[in-house]
Amino acid sequence: MNIEQLLILVLALGVIWGGILLLKQSAKKFNLTDEQKKKVKERQAAWEKEEKEEDKE
């Protein structure tokens, strides 16, 4: 492996590693209000109901 190939390999690994760290850093947890949680549960229940109806057909 010559020096050019080694340099390209190190550069590629650095770009991949940097991308992973950037994603990790930018990933944030978010807090939902009680009203938002209620809406999510309602949508989930409606979706599950539709899925059950489709499975029966």
Secondary structure per residue as TSV (DSSP state, phi and psi in degrees):
chain	resnum	aa	ss	phi	psi
A	1	M	-	360.0	121.2
A	2	N	-	-84.4	176.7
A	3	I	H	-66.4	-33.4
A	4	E	H	-65.6	-44.5
A	5	Q	H	-64.6	-40.4
A	6	L	H	-63.7	-41.6
A	7	L	H	-63.7	-42.8
A	8	I	H	-64.0	-41.5
A	9	L	H	-62.5	-46.5
A	10	V	H	-63.8	-41.8
A	11	L	H	-62.8	-44.4
A	12	A	H	-63.2	-44.8
A	13	L	H	-63.8	-37.1
A	14	G	H	-64.4	-40.7
A	15	V	H	-65.1	-43.5
A	16	I	H	-62.9	-48.3
A	17	W	H	-61.4	-42.6
A	18	G	H	-62.7	-40.0
A	19	G	H	-63.2	-42.0
A	20	I	H	-63.7	-44.8
A	21	L	H	-64.6	-37.6
A	22	L	H	-63.8	-43.2
A	23	L	H	-63.0	-42.6
A	24	K	H	-62.5	-40.8
A	25	Q	H	-69.9	-35.8
A	26	S	H	-85.5	-11.5
A	27	A	-	-75.1	119.3
A	28	K	-	-123.3	143.9
A	29	K	-	-82.6	147.9
A	30	F	-	-127.4	144.8
A	31	N	-	-97.9	127.7
A	32	L	-	-95.0	146.6
A	33	T	-	-75.4	167.0
A	34	D	H	-61.0	-36.8
A	35	E	H	-65.1	-41.8
A	36	Q	H	-66.0	-40.4
A	37	K	H	-61.8	-40.4
A	38	K	H	-62.6	-43.7
A	39	K	H	-63.1	-39.6
A	40	V	H	-63.0	-44.1
A	41	K	H	-64.1	-39.0
A	42	E	H	-64.6	-44.1
A	43	R	H	-63.8	-39.7
A	44	Q	H	-64.7	-42.6
A	45	A	H	-64.2	-41.7
A	46	A	H	-64.9	-40.7
A	47	W	H	-64.1	-43.8
A	48	E	H	-64.1	-38.4
A	49	K	H	-62.7	-44.3
A	50	E	H	-62.5	-40.4
A	51	E	H	-63.7	-41.9
A	52	K	H	-64.0	-39.9
A	53	E	H	-65.4	-39.0
A	54	E	H	-67.8	-35.6
A	55	D	H	-68.2	-30.8
A	56	K	H	-69.9	-28.4
A	57	E	-	-75.1	360.0
